[in-house]
Amino acid sequence: MVGQGILVVLWIIVMIVAFIAEALTTALVSVWFGIGALAAVIAALCGANLFVQMVVFVTVSLIALALTRPIVRKLMPGRYIYTNGEDDIGKTAIVIETVDPAAGTGRIRLGDVDWAAVSENGSVIPVNSVVTIAKKSAAHMTVRIKGGNE
């Protein structure tokens, strides 16, 4: 059987590693295990055997996770972060430079802003055509001729 002193040291190492891992990330992935390891250190110092220490570690880690999860969910963004860029989809714009995939050209004006543009179906769209925004990325708008495939 492993001595209590060694178990205390091992739990302290687990706790330190968990808290360092937490400090190095912003994802809240190990703080609960650090709290569980702290509880296991206390159990070891009180003379509990290894089985009891493991039960304390797992139980306290799960309780810490359950108690902090609602807070974490409010603080952490979900997978999808809304931006107002989605608001432009479906709007109409005017082609100010021929949209030509072969030539690598294409610009539209949406409101007062000029955007690089690509054709949704790969077709050439001439200057002064009215187009509908189909998709928006950081670099360009994907457009279709207004009335086409809507």
Secondary structure as the mmCIF struct_conf table of DSSP 4:
data_model
#
loop_
_struct_conf.conf_type_id
_struct_conf.id
_struct_conf.beg_label_comp_id
_struct_conf.beg_label_asym_id
_struct_conf.beg_label_seq_id
_struct_conf.end_label_comp_id
_struct_conf.end_label_asym_id
_struct_conf.end_label_seq_id
HELX_RH_AL_P HELX_RH_AL_P1 GLN A 4 LEU A 24
BEND BEND1 THR A 26 ALA A 27
BEND BEND2 SER A 30 SER A 30
HELX_RH_AL_P HELX_RH_AL_P2 VAL A 31 LEU A 45
TURN_TY1_P TURN_TY1_P1 CYS A 46 GLY A 47
HELX_RH_AL_P HELX_RH_AL_P3 LEU A 50 LEU A 75
BEND BEND3 MET A 76 MET A 76
BEND BEND4 ARG A 79 ARG A 79
HELX_RH_3T_P HELX_RH_3T_P1 ASN A 84 ASP A 88
TURN_TY1_P TURN_TY1_P2 ILE A 89 GLY A 90
STRN STRN1 THR A 92 ASP A 100
TURN_TY1_P TURN_TY1_P3 PRO A 101 GLY A 104
STRN STRN2 THR A 105 LEU A 110
TURN_TY1_P TURN_TY1_P4 GLY A 111 ASP A 112
STRN STRN3 VAL A 113 SER A 119
BEND BEND5 GLU A 120 GLY A 122
STRN STRN4 ILE A 125 ILE A 125
TURN_TY1_P TURN_TY1_P5 VAL A 127 ASN A 128
STRN STRN5 VAL A 130 LYS A 136
BEND BEND6 ALA A 138 ALA A 139
STRN STRN6 MET A 141 ILE A 145
TURN_TY1_P TURN_TY1_P6 LYS A 146 GLY A 147
BEND BEND7 GLY A 148 GLY A 148
#
